[in-house]
Amino acid sequence: MADTPISPNSSLCSGGDACSSGHGVPRARVQREASALAEAAEPLRAVFMGTPGFAAAILERVLACPFIRVCAVYSQPDRPAGRGRQLKAPEVKQLALERGLPVLQPLNFKNTPEGDAAVAELAAFCPDVLIVAAYGLILPQRVLDIPRLMPVNVHASLLPKYRGAAPIQRAIMNGDAVTGVTIMRMEAGMDTGAILMQRAVGIGLGDTSADLHDELAREGADLLIMALERLAAGSLASIPQDGARATHAPKLRKEEGFVDLALPARALHARIRGLTPWPGATLVLRRPGHDDLHVAAAPGEYPFASAGQSAGPSEAAGQGTPGPGGIPGCSGNALLVRCGDGVYAFTSLRPAGRGGMDGAAFYNGYVASCPEARFV
């Protein structure tokens, strides 16, 4: 599977056969085939397991599918959120309750009295299939053995690349031009299960993690329905992953938001996009006689062009402090900041405790009166 060439926005079906081009099988066709399947057989009994918005988008698509009957929804427990640290229900739970579905939120499925009870409760639903998407809990083998047919997972990468919790963000931060979504048969290892279907998706030069998150959720939902249709018809094959080609996408940490301005402009742009919206890209402005100022930065203009020419190492030479983090000035509404191979144009910044502003307003308010100002 890993050796099969995949082009952006193509689909790979079980067995590695190219099943469509563009954005894959048209949604109308998928719906027609799903309707025909629903008329021919009993609906698949499904338990859905997911937590954040990515999973909620997939659950919504599953609930609209006539040959799948969701009998229960599992989500992680409510967590404190916001400045008031009030408990907030996950997006999947909110959607399930709106649709009148039973919601269960066990802490885990470990070999403890509480975990044993959670496993027994899940088994009592007698599911044909477990559908898992960004659930956030490790499922032991005794849970994966519960469904009559199989447990399937929607993962936001082209496995075996980017196994782990943050495949969307890591793909962008690493400067990849293509990522995708995989439907896999779950096993006890971390994203190691056999591949059922895959679809590649191109990453645009301006795409943030939020943009790619939404696109992959839509593509993953459609691909999941196609896989479940084949599973119900007994025609879903699988291909083992090539573990030797696996890479990992560990969960993002808040401290990763502090960006390294010594990076080349392209890599810096990719990193900021991958950090948006969470944890966000953070710069630290240092000015003699002032406390360090934390500044949140949105993705800027890349490639940057001034007066029809791309910015390079000589842009605004002799102005501001030298080296990465120096601030030579502005171009229009963009704040120019020296990076590893020239300048990067920041178009939207938000100083700590203040509202957002464009680069020119930031320069006038925080830099113009202090020529030694620089980001560190």
N, C-alpha and C positions, 0 to 999 in steps of 0.2 A: 504493500500500500504506500509506504513511504517513498518508493521509487517511481510511483505513478505521477507523471507531470500534472499539475493542477494550475489552471489559469484563473485569473481573477473573475469572480462572479460566475463560476461554473459549478456544476454539481457532480459529485461522485456518489454512485449508489453501491450497494453491497456487491462485492466482487470487483470493485474498481472500475466498473463500466461508466463511461460518460453518459449521463441520462438527459442532459439538457445544456443549453447555453444561456447567455444573458444572466438573468436572476433566477434560473432554474425553471422547474415546471410551473406553468401559470397557476396562480392561486385558484382560479375558477375551475380548472381541470382537477386539481386536488380535491376541491369541494365536491365536484360531481362524482369522483371515484369514491370518496368517503361516504356519500349518500347512498351509492349503489351497494357498498359493503354493508351499511347499516340495515338495508332492506333484506340482505341475504343471510344475516347471521345475528345472533345475540350480541349486544354491545360488549366490548371489553370492560370488565370491572377494573378500575384503576384507583390506586392511592397515589396522590400527588404529594411530593415532598420538596419544598422550596421556601425561601425566605424573602429576598429583596425584590426590587422592581424588575430585574431581569427575569426572575422566576414568575412574577405576577403576570408579565406579558405573555409568557408561555402558557400559564394556567388559563388565562382568558381565551387563548386560541383553542386549547384542549376542551374547554367547556362548550365551545361552539361546534365541536365535532360530533356528528350524530352517532358514530359507531363506538364512542367511548363514554362510559358512565363513571364519573368520579364519585366514589362512595365516601371518601374522607380526604382531608387535607392536613398535612403535617408542616409545621413551621417552627423555627426557633422561638424560645420564650421572648416575651416583650422585654425591651431594654430601655434604660433611661436615655433621653435624648433632649437636645436643646439646652438653653441656659438654665431653665428651671429643673432640668433632669427629671422630668416627668416620664413615666412609663409610656412607651409608644409601641403600638402593635406593628409588626412587619407588614409590608405591602401585600404579601400573599395571604396573610390572615385577614386583612381588611377586605380583600376581594372575596375570599371564601365566605366570610360572614355576610357580605352583601348578597351573595348567591344562595344563602341558606344552607351551606355545607357544614358538616361537623368539622371542627378544627381541634387538633391535638398538638401539644407543645411539650413533649417530654424533654428532660434535660439531656438524656443520653440513652443508649441501649446497651450499657455495660452489664457485666455479670454481677449485678447487685439486685437486691429485692425490687428496687424501683425500676432498674433496667429490665429485669425479667417480666415485670408487669407490663412495661411498655411494649415489649416484643409480643407478649400474648395478646395485648389489645390490638396491635397491628395485624396479627395473624387472624384474628376473629373477623376481619373484613373480607377474608378470602379473596384477595385481589388476583386477577389474571396477570397484572403488570404493575410494577412500581415505576412511576415517572419521577425522576429526580432532576432538579435544576437549581444549582446554587443553594443547596440546603444548608451547608455549613457545619453539619455534624458527620462524623465518621460512622459509616454503617458497617457493622460486623457481618461476618458470613451468615450467621443465623438469621439476620434480617434479609439479606440478599437471597436466601433460600426460600423465603415465604411466597413470592408470587408463583402462580401456576406456570406462566410462560417465562418471564425473565424480568429483571430490573434494568431499566434503560436510563441513561443520563444524557443531558444536553450540556455540552462543554464548549465554551467560547474560544476555541482555538483549533488548529488542524493538528490534532494529536498524531504522533507523540510529542509534538512541539508544545511547550508551555503547559505542562502539567502543573496543577496547583491552583491557588486562590485568586491570582490576579493576572489571568492571561491577556485580557484586553489592554490593561495599562502597560504591561511589560512589552507587548508587541509594538505599541506606539513608542514607548520610551527607547526601545532598541532600534528605532528607525525602520522597521519592517514596512514593505510596500503592500504585502498581502497577509491576511490572516484568514480566519474562517470559523466554522462551527462544526462540531462532531457529535453525532449520535453514537453512543457506545453502549455495549453491554457491561454493566457494572460488575466489578469484582472487588475483593477486599483491599487491594493496593490503591494507592493514590493515582486515580485517572489512568490506570493501566489496562483497563478492559478492552476487549476486542472491538474494533471499529465496525459499525453497522452502516453508517452513511456519513458523508462529509460534503460540505459546500464551502468553496473559497470566496472571500470577499476582499476587495481592494481597500487599502487605507489611503485616503486623500491627504494631501500635504497640509490641509487645515483641520483635519479631523481631530477632535479631542476624545478622551475616554468616554465622555457622555454621548457624543455622536455615534461612536462605534458600538457602544453598549446597546443603543436603541436599534441600530441596524442588525446587529447579530441576534438580538432577541427576536426580531421579526423573522429573520432567515431561519433561526433555530426552531422556532415554533412551526413553521411550514415543513421543515425537513423532518421534525419529529412526527408530524401527522403522516407523512409519507412512509416513515419507518414503521409506525404502528399499523398502518394499513397493510403493509407487507407481512408484519408479524401476525396479524389476525388471519391473513390468507395463507399462512404457512410458507411464505416465500422469502423470508428475510434471512440472508446469509451474513456471515461476519468474517473479518480478517484480523488476525492477531497484530498487535502493535509491534514495531521494531524498537525494542527497548534500548538498543545501542544508539539510537538517534534521538532519544528523549532529552528534552530540556525542561527547565522548571521555572515556574512563575510564582515566587513566594508572595505572601500577603504584603501589601504596602504598609510601611511604617510612617508615622507622622513626620518623623525627622527627615525622611527622604524628600520632603518638600523644599528643603534648602538647596537651591540650585548652584551648580558650580559654573561660574562665568568663564572659567578657562576652557570650557568646551567649545569646539567649533560651532558656528552659528546654526548649522543644520541639526547637529546633535542637541544643542540647547533648545531649539524650537521643538524637536521631538520630545524632549524630556518635559518641557512645560506642558505640551499638549497631553502627554500621558498622565501628568499630575492633576489635570483639570477634569472634574471638579474637586476631587479629594485625593490627597490632602491639600491640594493647591500648591502652586509654586510660590516660594517666599524668597525675597531678597532682603539683605540687611544693609541699610544706608548708614555710613559712618561719616560724621562731620565733626571737625575739631570744635570743642566747647559744647557739644550736644550729646545726649544719650543716643545709643544706637537705635535706629528706627526700623522696625520690621515692616516690609512692604509686600503685599500680595500682588502677584503679577499674572495677568491673563496672557494667553499666547499672542505674540506680536506679529509684525509683518515680516514674512519670509517667503521667498527671497526679497530682501529690501532693495528698493531702487530709489535713488534721489536724482532728480533732473534727468531721468532716463538712463542712469547708470547705476549698476549694482554697487553697493557699499563694499569697500575692501579695507585692507590694513591702513591705507593712507587717508581714509575718510576723516575729515575734520582734524587733520594732523596738527599737533601743537596746542590743541585746546583741551582743557581738563587734565585730569591726572592720567599718567600712562599706565599701560598694562590692563589685564582683564579686570573689569569692575569700574574702570575710569569712565567719566561721563563727558564726552566731547561736546555735547550740545543737543539740539533738536533738529528735526527735519519735518516741517509741517506740524502735525500733532503728535509725532512720534518722538520718544526720548531715546537717544542713541547711547548705547552702553557698549564699551569695548568687551569683546569676548576672545576666544582663542585664535580666531583667524580674521578678525575685522571688527564689525559692530553688529549688534542686534537691536532692532527697532521695537521698543515697547510702546504699545498704543493705549494700554489701559492698566492703571496701577491703583492700588488702594492702600494708603498708609494705615497703620494700626490705629484704630479708634476714629477713623475718618471714612468718608464716602469715597467711592471710586472717582477717578479723574483721568483725563487723557495725558499723554506724555508731556505735552507742552505746559499744561497746568501744573503738573508735578514739578517740572524743571523750574518754573517761575516761583513756586511756593517753597521749594526745599533745596534747590541747587544753585540758582543764579547768584545768590548773595554769598555763596561759600564755594569758591573755586577748588578747594581741596576735597570737596565731597566725592565719595566713591562708594561703590557697593563692594562688600567683602563677603 
